[in-house]
């Protein structure tokens, strides 16, 4: 028997369901970005070396987090499909097993990152005045990886069952707490000595641990859609193996995106300081712009997963089409606004450097009119993941970055008169090509045939038998 909450996702108006899911996710993503913004705000008061220490640490810790994030994708996908199938017992089982698997994975990855931190920084050639701060920040960040993973898994599972408001409230509280703790740990107060850059990492560690603890308490109490008990954590090796291979392509996909940011940064750096600054500002604006599109795509993922689990394949397809159209319209409108006000947006970040404002505005104006393509591909790729086709999502990510964008950026910038503008043109061209490839792959319909749960397999079998009888 489905409750009213589930009926909205499986039977009600699709647009209303998307809005109900997407708004809390979007707000949560904006607040999540507040961790980085808060650290940047307070660390910026310590000087350039401190800022560089945080900047050089972030891509490496992000890469490690990405390696384990595929498991969160697998858990969210399976919990959504079992919720759609009405199997609360399996939702709880998936949550417990995935949480256990993610925790063990985070311990291994965090310990490895902690031990390798000095070698990674030396490999990057970090300057002596930056090294100590970067090492301290990075090692504390790797200790906190376990809490990052646990909370990310909590968030993914709650999103999978359609409960998006509770994670929003947790993030709201912890981001505010982080803003208060940062100056205390960075600059010290009373008996608490100043920690410098490491203080920002300590503050984030405390707030992330608190978020993870609250998430686990919610699961153990079982009042919000998922109930875990101590016996739920008995290892189910069959499920763990299944979830690992389901989620592995997702880990490769996110790791590829993380490596892509680093590789593009090296290419941009070859054009000098002004181009680096323009790229940095443009990238920050692009990240802000994609927040609503990411929230919409996550809402699409939840609805597609639940409807696939319930056997509503046609409705899952309609969800994806509506989500992609909304993403296209939303980001295209934002792109038009960005085109008009590009110099003002860049000047907000770099107010007194005309050369950076000019080059940054050029970057934004070249890429912004194709932002609609980002909305399309994010929603379609999220539907592929939610239906269990994570390998397709991985292939699209690999092709878009390593076979289209990077080669194009290199050729246009190094072997044509465009020079640095060639870097900028690689963004819109890639967005258009990848969105068209995603649409074509979606239209083939192969993704509809994937069945992750036994319930979905039985529904598909009955449907095929009925259709054969009609014929």
C-alpha positions in Angstrom: 0.0 0.0 0.0 1.6 3.3 -1.1 1.3 6.4 1.0 0.4 9.8 -0.3 4.1 10.7 -0.5 4.9 7.9 -2.9 1.7 8.4 -5.0 2.9 11.9 -5.9 6.1 10.4 -7.4 4.5 7.4 -9.1 1.0 8.7 -10.1 0.7 12.5 -9.7 1.7 15.3 -12.0 5.3 14.9 -13.1 6.0 18.7 -13.0 4.8 19.0 -9.4 6.9 16.0 -8.3 10.0 17.4 -10.0 9.6 20.8 -8.3 8.9 19.2 -4.9 12.1 17.2 -5.1 14.4 19.7 -6.9 13.9 22.8 -4.8 15.3 21.3 -1.5 18.1 19.6 -3.4 19.1 22.9 -5.2 19.1 24.8 -1.9 21.1 22.0 -0.3 23.7 22.1 -3.1 24.0 25.9 -2.7 24.6 25.5 1.0 27.0 22.7 0.4 29.1 25.1 -1.7 29.1 27.2 1.5 31.8 25.0 3.0 34.3 26.0 0.3 33.2 29.6 0.3 33.4 29.8 4.1 36.9 28.3 4.1 37.9 30.7 1.3 36.6 33.7 3.1 38.5 33.1 6.4 41.6 31.5 4.9 41.9 34.5 2.5 42.7 36.6 5.6 45.9 34.6 6.1 47.5 35.6 2.8 48.3 34.1 -0.6 50.3 31.1 0.6 47.3 30.0 2.8 44.9 30.3 -0.1 47.3 28.4 -2.3 47.5 25.6 0.3 43.7 25.1 0.3 43.5 25.4 -3.5 46.2 22.8 -4.2 44.6 20.3 -1.7 41.1 20.5 -2.9 41.5 18.6 -6.3 43.3 15.8 -4.7 40.8 15.2 -1.9 38.0 15.6 -4.4 39.5 12.9 -6.5 39.6 10.5 -3.6 36.0 11.3 -2.7 35.0 10.7 -6.3 36.5 7.2 -6.2 34.0 6.2 -3.5 31.0 8.1 -4.8 30.0 5.4 -7.2 28.9 3.3 -4.2 26.6 6.2 -3.2 25.1 6.2 -6.7 24.5 2.4 -6.5 22.8 2.8 -3.1 20.6 5.7 -4.2 19.6 3.9 -7.4 18.7 0.6 -5.7 16.9 2.3 -2.8 14.8 4.3 -5.3 13.9 1.3 -7.3 13.0 -0.8 -4.2 10.9 2.1 -2.9 9.0 2.2 -6.2 8.5 -1.5 -6.0 7.0 -1.2 -2.4 9.8 -3.3 -0.8 10.6 -1.4 2.4 12.5 -4.3 3.7 14.9 -4.2 0.8 15.2 -0.4 1.1 16.4 -0.9 4.7 18.7 -3.7 3.6 20.3 -1.7 0.8 20.8 1.3 3.1 22.6 -0.7 5.8 24.8 -2.7 3.4 25.8 0.3 1.3 26.4 2.4 4.4 28.7 -0.3 5.8 30.5 -0.7 2.4 31.0 3.1 2.1 32.4 3.4 5.6 35.0 0.6 5.1 35.9 2.1 1.7 36.3 5.6 3.2 38.7 4.2 5.9 40.9 2.6 3.3 40.9 5.7 1.0 41.3 8.1 3.8 44.3 6.2 5.3 45.9 5.9 1.9 45.5 9.6 1.2 46.8 10.5 4.6 50.0 8.5 4.1 50.6 9.6 0.5 49.9 13.3 1.1 53.6 14.4 1.3 54.5 12.5 -1.8 51.5 13.9 -3.7 52.4 17.5 -2.8 56.0 16.9 -3.8 54.8 15.4 -7.1 52.8 18.6 -7.7 55.9 20.7 -7.0 54.3 22.8 -4.3 56.3 25.8 -3.2 58.1 25.6 0.2 56.0 28.4 1.7 52.8 26.6 0.8 53.9 23.0 1.6 53.4 22.9 5.4 49.9 24.5 5.3 48.8 22.3 2.4 50.1 19.1 4.1 48.3 19.9 7.4 45.0 20.9 5.6 45.2 17.8 3.3 45.9 15.3 6.1 43.0 16.6 8.3 40.7 16.5 5.2 41.7 12.9 4.6 40.8 12.0 8.3 37.4 13.6 7.7 36.8 11.5 4.5 34.9 8.9 6.6 32.4 11.5 7.7 32.1 13.0 4.2 31.3 9.5 2.8 28.8 8.6 5.6 26.8 11.9 5.2 27.0 11.7 1.4 25.5 8.2 1.6 22.8 9.4 4.0 22.0 12.2 1.6 21.9 9.9 -1.5 19.7 7.3 0.2 17.3 10.0 1.5 17.1 11.4 -2.0 16.5 8.0 -3.4 13.4 7.5 -1.4 12.2 11.1 -2.1 13.0 12.7 1.3 15.0 15.8 0.4 14.0 18.3 3.2 15.8 16.7 6.1 19.3 16.7 4.4 18.7 20.4 3.6 18.1 21.3 7.3 21.2 19.4 8.3 23.4 21.2 5.8 21.9 24.5 6.8 22.8 24.0 10.4 26.3 22.6 9.8 27.3 25.3 7.2 26.3 28.0 9.8 28.3 26.2 12.5 31.3 25.9 10.1 31.2 29.7 9.6 31.4 30.3 13.3 34.1 27.7 14.0 36.4 28.7 11.2 37.7 31.9 12.8 38.0 30.3 16.2 40.3 27.5 14.9 42.1 29.6 12.3 42.9 32.6 14.5 42.5 31.1 18.0 40.6 32.5 21.0 41.5 32.3 24.7 43.2 29.0 25.5 42.6 27.8 21.9 45.8 28.4 19.9 45.7 29.7 16.3 45.9 26.8 13.8 46.1 28.8 10.6 45.1 26.8 7.5 44.8 23.6 9.5 42.1 25.4 11.6 39.8 25.6 8.6 40.2 21.8 8.1 39.5 21.1 11.8 36.3 23.2 11.7 35.0 21.4 8.6 36.0 18.0 10.2 33.8 18.8 13.3 30.8 19.9 11.3 31.0 17.0 8.9 31.3 14.5 11.8 28.2 16.1 13.3 26.2 15.8 10.1 27.2 12.2 9.7 26.2 11.5 13.3 22.8 13.1 12.9 22.2 11.1 9.7 23.0 7.8 11.4 20.7 8.7 14.4 17.9 9.4 11.9 18.4 6.0 10.2 18.6 4.1 13.5 15.4 5.7 14.8 13.6 4.9 11.5 11.0 7.7 11.4 11.9 9.1 8.0 11.5 6.3 5.4 14.6 4.2 6.3 15.1 2.1 9.4 18.4 0.5 10.3 19.0 -1.9 13.2 22.2 -3.5 14.4 21.4 -6.8 12.7 21.0 -4.9 9.4 24.8 -4.6 9.3 25.5 -8.3 8.9 27.6 -8.4 5.7 25.6 -9.6 2.7 28.5 -10.5 0.4 26.2 -11.2 -2.6 24.7 -7.7 -2.4 28.1 -6.0 -1.7 29.6 -7.6 -4.8 26.5 -6.6 -6.9 26.5 -3.0 -5.6 30.2 -2.6 -6.1 30.1 -3.6 -9.8 26.9 -1.5 -10.3 28.6 1.6 -8.7 32.1 1.1 -10.1 31.4 2.9 -13.4 30.0 5.8 -11.4 33.3 6.1 -9.5 35.2 6.1 -12.8 32.9 8.7 -14.2 33.3 11.1 -11.2 37.1 10.4 -11.0 37.4 11.3 -14.7 35.6 14.6 -14.1 38.0 15.3 -11.2 41.1 14.5 -13.3 39.6 16.6 -16.1 39.6 19.7 -13.9 43.3 19.2 -13.1 44.3 18.6 -16.8 42.4 21.6 -18.0 44.1 23.7 -15.3 47.5 22.6 -16.6 46.6 23.6 -20.2 45.2 27.0 -19.1 48.3 27.7 -17.0 50.5 27.6 -20.1 48.9 30.9 -21.2 49.9 32.9 -18.2 48.4 34.6 -15.1 45.7 36.6 -16.8 44.2 33.5 -18.6 44.4 31.5 -15.3 42.5 34.3 -13.5 39.9 34.5 -16.3 39.5 30.7 -16.3 39.1 30.7 -12.5 36.4 33.3 -12.5 34.6 31.7 -15.4 34.8 28.3 -13.8 33.3 29.7 -10.5 30.4 31.2 -12.4 29.9 28.0 -14.3 29.8 26.0 -11.1 27.1 28.3 -9.7 25.1 28.1 -12.9 25.1 24.3 -12.9 23.8 24.1 -9.3 20.1 24.3 -10.3 20.7 21.9 -13.2 22.3 19.4 -10.9 19.4 19.7 -8.5 16.9 19.1 -11.3 18.9 16.1 -12.6 19.0 14.6 -9.1 15.2 15.0 -8.9 14.9 13.3 -12.3 17.1 10.5 -11.0 14.8 9.9 -8.0 11.6 9.9 -10.1 13.1 7.7 -12.8 14.5 5.2 -10.2 11.2 4.9 -8.3 9.1 4.6 -11.5 11.5 2.0 -13.0 11.1 0.0 -9.7 7.3 0.2 -10.0 7.4 -0.9 -13.6 6.2 2.6 -14.9 8.7 2.7 -17.8 6.8 5.1 -19.9 6.3 7.5 -17.0 10.1 7.3 -16.3 10.7 8.3 -19.9 8.3 11.2 -19.6 10.1 12.4 -16.5 13.4 12.4 -18.3 12.0 14.3 -21.3 10.3 16.9 -19.1 13.4 17.3 -16.9 15.7 17.7 -20.0 13.3 20.3 -21.5 13.2 22.3 -18.2 17.0 22.1 -17.9 17.5 23.3 -21.4 15.1 26.3 -21.0 16.4 27.2 -17.5 20.1 27.2 -18.4 19.5 28.9 -21.8 17.7 31.8 -20.0 20.5 32.0 -17.5 23.0 32.0 -20.4 21.3 34.9 -22.1 21.5 36.9 -18.8 25.1 35.9 -18.4 25.9 37.1 -22.0 24.4 40.5 -21.3 26.1 41.1 -17.9 29.3 39.1 -18.4 31.7 42.0 -17.7 29.8 42.9 -14.5 29.9 39.3 -13.2 33.7 39.1 -13.7 34.2 42.5 -12.2 32.4 41.3 -9.0 35.2 38.8 -8.5 38.1 40.8 -9.9 37.1 44.5 -9.7 40.3 46.3 -10.5 42.0 44.3 -13.3 40.6 45.4 -16.7 42.5 42.7 -18.7 41.0 39.9 -16.6 37.5 41.4 -16.9 37.9 41.5 -20.7 39.2 38.0 -21.0 36.8 36.5 -18.4 33.8 38.2 -20.1 35.0 36.7 -23.4 35.1 33.2 -21.8 31.6 33.6 -20.4 30.1 34.9 -23.6 31.6 32.2 -25.7 30.3 29.3 -23.6 27.1 30.7 -22.0 24.7 30.4 -25.0 25.3 26.6 -25.0 24.6 26.1 -21.3 21.2 24.7 -22.2 23.1 21.6 -23.5 24.4 21.1 -19.9 20.8 20.9 -18.6 19.9 18.4 -21.2 22.8 16.0 -20.7 22.7 16.2 -16.9 19.1 15.1 -16.8 19.5 12.4 -19.4 22.6 11.0 -17.9 21.0 11.0 -14.4 18.1 8.9 -16.0 20.7 6.4 -17.3 22.2 6.1 -13.8 18.7 5.7 -12.1 17.8 2.9 -14.5 21.0 1.1 -13.7 22.9 2.0 -16.9 25.9 3.6 -15.1 28.2 2.2 -17.8 26.5 4.4 -20.4 27.0 7.5 -18.1 30.6 6.6 -17.7 31.2 6.3 -21.4 29.6 9.6 -22.1 31.8 11.3 -19.4 35.0 9.7 -20.8 34.2 10.6 -24.4 33.1 14.1 -23.6 36.3 15.0 -21.7 39.1 12.8 -23.1 38.0 12.5 -26.8 36.2 15.8 -27.4 37.0 18.7 -25.0 40.7 18.2 -24.2 41.9 17.4 -27.7 39.8 20.3 -29.1 41.0 22.7 -26.4 44.6 21.8 -27.2 44.3 22.0 -30.9 42.3 25.2 -31.0 44.5 27.0 -28.4 47.9 25.7 -29.6 47.5 25.3 -33.3 45.1 28.0 -34.4 45.1 31.9 -34.2 42.4 31.6 -31.5 45.1 31.0 -28.8 43.4 31.2 -25.3 40.0 31.8 -26.9 40.4 28.2 -28.3 40.2 27.0 -24.7 36.9 28.8 -24.3 35.4 27.4 -27.5 36.0 23.9 -26.4 33.3 24.3 -23.8 30.2 25.2 -25.9 31.2 22.8 -28.7 31.5 19.9 -26.3 28.2 20.7 -24.6 26.3 20.7 -27.9 27.9 17.5 -29.1 27.5 15.6 -25.8 23.9 16.7 -25.4 23.1 15.5 -28.9 24.8 12.2 -28.3 22.9 11.8 -25.0 19.6 12.5 -26.7 20.4 10.0 -29.4 21.3 7.3 -26.9 18.2 8.0 -24.9 16.0 7.8 -28.0 17.3 4.3 -28.8 15.5 3.1 -25.7 18.0 0.4 -24.6 18.1 1.9 -21.1 14.5 0.9 -20.6 15.4 -2.8 -20.7 17.6 -2.8 -17.6 16.1 -4.5 -14.6 17.9 -4.2 -11.3 15.4 -5.7 -8.9 13.5 -9.0 -9.0 10.2 -7.1 -8.8 11.0 -5.1 -11.9 12.1 -8.3 -13.7 8.7 -9.9 -12.8 6.7 -6.9 -14.0 8.7 -6.9 -17.3 8.0 -10.6 -17.7 4.2 -10.2 -17.1 4.2 -7.2 -19.5 5.9 -9.1 -22.3 3.6 -12.1 -21.8 0.5 -9.8 -22.0 1.8 -8.1 -25.1 2.6 -11.5 -26.7 -1.0 -12.7 -25.9 -2.5 -9.5 -27.5 -0.5 -10.2 -30.6 
